[in-house]
Amino acid sequence: MKLLVILGSGSSAPLGMPLVRDLNLLMNDWGAEWATGKWGTQFDPYHGFSDHFSKLRRRMSEQDSGHPLAINFENVLGYMTTLAHSMEPPPWGDPLVRQVSLSPLALEFVDGPTVELNSEYSFLFRRLASHMRSLSTKIDWDRDSAKGYRNFLATLRNEFELGIYNLNYDNAALRALQGTFTGFSDSGTFQPVSVHDRTAWDFTYHLHGSVHHSFKDQGGNEICWRKNLIGDQFYDGDGPEAQSLTDRRSGNLMLPRTTLVAGGLKLDQLLVEPFHSFHASLVRHVYAADAILIGGYGFGDTHINYALHNRLSHSQDRPPVMVLDRVCDKRRLESVEDRANWNDPWAVQLKRTLRADVFKSSSRGSLPRDVFEEASYCRVAVWQGGFVEAESQLSHIIRWLGDTCDILAHSG
């Protein structure tokens, strides 16, 4: 039985990895570093320029204060790229976007060169990669949370043919599942043919990049895999050749090359390897899976949501889906099904993506009624007690996934 697992930031947060709200604050600090030149590089000449990231975030927050989705660092990074493109000189730029779609915010940046925005954009990604590597080396695997995380994934690996798409940059899943296939050779070279031809599961693909990713050399743009986070040399698009690490993407958008994928315009970022092959294989694996488990994911990535939504539109043979998450709202739940029926962005996107509707306390004997909620007609179950904490419910989770698959197989 093939189990597809999709891991979001909430799955590794108990191990010390950051959530989006943590990165929001760090990005503000890193933007200030870029503007003042405090990072100490001799290659980036843009000392003393305005911190465009912080300026954009402040203005976007002021203009969208009533928007249901809070402005976060990913929104701002996407806007930086769009703004940089609109300000390029002919024939590449898009003056119509600058004059119409981006007004009045863009008018504050008409004197700022595109290269400035792209330089800060690249720097923020380099700081993000460095920060995530540092945190990944500090995971304490003797802590109860880390032991629970490791046992959860290891048990699933023993029970199912397991395939993981990790949307996080950290190496937690790799540490928990030693020897899983990453798409790279032992020498660190990406192997797209192996990814596409592979029939066995037991893989962990980092769709949005990994702390182990590095450009092969300082001036190159081929991503390779470095095993040692401390001893190996990593290149994340820094150095005197950094400005050459750009590609033209859709609509002639000039996008800086990075070892990680974050922010807006992710579909454009995914057009290069290894991300392109991983995204293509995600679609195949969603259709091949007998069951799907989603952990700590906020349903904020359209390319993930549609891969799931398109598969689950086939009501006759759709696989069961279990979502493991944690209640983030400060309100107390009066009943177990409350959150999945709220009209907040998480609940709306979950139901839209998974083609589910009303959730109720689980009525099946394989799931405890007081901790699981279920849209039983479409076989979607939700646990709101946290990803690592769900280890205490492993037997129920495994039984529900297996029993539900058996029911679907017999009904077919």
CORRA-V115723 format. One record per backbone hydrogen bond with DSSP energy under -1.0 kcal/mol. CO is the residue of the C=O (numbers start at 1). NH is the residue of the N-H. If there is no record, write none. Layout:
CO_NH / CO_NH
This chain:
1_161 / 2_290 / 2_291 / 3_163 / 4_293 / 5_165 / 6_295 / 7_167 / 8_11 / 12_15 / 12_17 / 13_16 / 19_23 / 20_24 / 21_25 / 22_26 / 23_27 / 24_28 / 25_29 / 26_30 / 27_31 / 28_32 / 29_33 / 30_34 / 31_35 / 32_36 / 33_37 / 33_38 / 35_48 / 37_40 / 45_47 / 50_52 / 51_55 / 52_56 / 53_57 / 54_58 / 55_59 / 56_60 / 57_61 / 58_62 / 59_63 / 60_64 / 64_67 / 72_76 / 73_77 / 74_78 / 74_264 / 75_79 / 76_80 / 77_81 / 78_82 / 79_83 / 80_84 / 81_85 / 82_86 / 83_87 / 85_88 / 89_92 / 89_93 / 94_98 / 95_99 / 96_100 / 97_102 / 102_106 / 105_108 / 106_109 / 109_112 / 113_117 / 114_118 / 115_119 / 116_120 / 117_121 / 118_122 / 119_123 / 120_124 / 121_125 / 122_126 / 123_127 / 124_128 / 125_129 / 126_130 / 127_131 / 128_132 / 129_133 / 130_134 / 131_135 / 132_136 / 133_137 / 135_138 / 140_143 / 143_147 / 144_148 / 145_149 / 146_150 / 147_151 / 148_152 / 149_153 / 150_154 / 151_155 / 152_156 / 153_157 / 154_158 / 155_159 / 156_160 / 161_3 / 162_202 / 163_5 / 164_205 / 165_7 / 169_211 / 171_175 / 172_176 / 173_177 / 177_180 / 181_204 / 183_191 / 185_188 / 188_225 / 189_185 / 191_195 / 192_196 / 193_197 / 194_198 / 202_181 / 203_164 / 205_166 / 205_207 / 206_209 / 208_261 / 210_213 / 212_226 / 214_224 / 222_216 / 224_214 / 228_232 / 235_215 / 239_242 / 241_244 / 242_245 / 244_246 / 245_257 / 247_255 / 249_252 / 250_253 / 253_249 / 255_247 / 265_269 / 266_270 / 268_271 / 272_276 / 274_278 / 275_279 / 276_280 / 277_281 / 278_282 / 279_283 / 280_284 / 281_285 / 282_286 / 283_287 / 284_288 / 285_289 / 291_4 / 292_322 / 293_6 / 294_324 / 295_8 / 296_10 / 301_305 / 302_306 / 304_308 / 305_309 / 306_310 / 307_311 / 308_312 / 311_314 / 313_315 / 320_292 / 321_381 / 322_294 / 323_383 / 324_296 / 325_386 / 335_338 / 338_341 / 339_342 / 344_348 / 345_349 / 346_350 / 347_351 / 348_352 / 349_353 / 350_354 / 351_356 / 360_374 / 364_367 / 368_371 / 368_372 / 372_362 / 373_382 / 374_360 / 375_378 / 375_380 / 379_321 / 380_375 / 381_323 / 382_373 / 383_325 / 384_327 / 388_391 / 389_392 / 390_393 / 391_394 / 393_397 / 394_398 / 395_399 / 396_400 / 397_401 / 398_402 / 399_403 / 400_404 / 401_405 / 402_406 / 403_407 / 404_408 / 405_409 / 406_410 / 407_411 / 408_412
